[in-house]
Amino acid sequence: MAAVVEVTDANFKEEVEGVPGVAMVDFWAAWCGPCRLVAPIVDELAQEYDGQVKVAKLDVDASQRTAMRFNIRSIPSILFFKDGEHVDTVIGAVPKQALELKLKQHLGDS
């Protein structure tokens, strides 16, 4: 079972930007209702795309520097990275299909 990696200001560069291939990062907060709706979807995608995509979560309250760096103004925000470069963003509680479409799009660009 693939685990969703918790990332912070301290390890974001290493865990996300230093990883080859596709990474998906869920920017969230404990007090955010829509974030709680998206969390199980992110977990499911981590399992389904294990070995193909690195899936991470970043708590915007605990890691404000990284959230500001990527101009996160609304959460949940799901950012997609390819070979360490930020390539796409999905904002808000969206259905699983929307995130899966983005993953397939970026995996297909390989």
Beta strands, then each sheet from edge to edge (+ up, - down):
strand 1: 5-7
strand 2: 22-28
strand 3: 53-59
strand 4: 77-82
strand 5: 85-91
sheet 1: 1+ 3+ 2+ 4- 5+
end
